[in-house]
């Protein structure tokens, strides 16, 4: 899994998220019923690269879709764009969708994006070379860097600590972009960092990784998904069906073709091809189920302070 490295403050992220929620709740129901172009927003990262694959490999064209792909820097910005009818479909981590749903915002998941399957070494909890941390309880009271607060990276670190004898409530989590994490570890500004590709290999080389993957959450679950508003999905059932079909074909292709898909990723994300060649690559979900979404909903609810709910509530089921 490759994660977004854009710097964004917690306050700014919260403003975007709940601004998006407000927009969605008040979005007009009178949207245009048809569109010659399907407007898709995604992040410029490998885990959200399926639209680029689908466009370059002809899967969208095969489904009769003329797509306009926009890149944005956060899923909150995409939620706001969907609410204001600036886009039709966007990418979001499932835990972000769970937070939005908990605020009674009418968003629905229409197709799977990237997924986690154990074992994987594409993310993990990294330590400095001279660290005296050897088990979870050694991180009690320590400073841990994460890419975004109250996100998968923080919640994964918390879950690992709490499941292995530590107490994550005593740790201090700070928000640092991925490229700045290694210098923060090297200089002792943080005691640990939750690092993802393409940075995890360097972290292991410069120090050590005490835990790889997300097994503390579950051994398999959906990380990201493609979403839209409930109203847009209801008004455009045929487009939802065709988009989901194209994304499914894309996922199957990408999972079987890491070489060609890597060329597409390099083209659109500007990740160095030599780095891509050594990375643990993202895997994309080929089937969308409530069970695959439930682990991230539950962990987000536990650590972000809202009541969990059945994942079925987020799934769009109206397409024919």
PyMOL commands that set and color helices and strands:
alter all, ss='L'
color gray80, all
select helices_A, chain A and resi 10-26+46-48+50-56+59-62+75-83+94-102+136-139+152-163+168-170+178-186+200-206+230-235+237-256+258-269+273-276+290-304+311-313
alter helices_A, ss='H'
color red, helices_A
select strands_A, chain A and resi 37-43+66-72+89-93+107-112+114-117+123-127+143-146+172-175+192-196+208-212+220-222+224-229+283-284
alter strands_A, ss='S'
color yellow, strands_A
deselect
rebuild
show_as cartoon
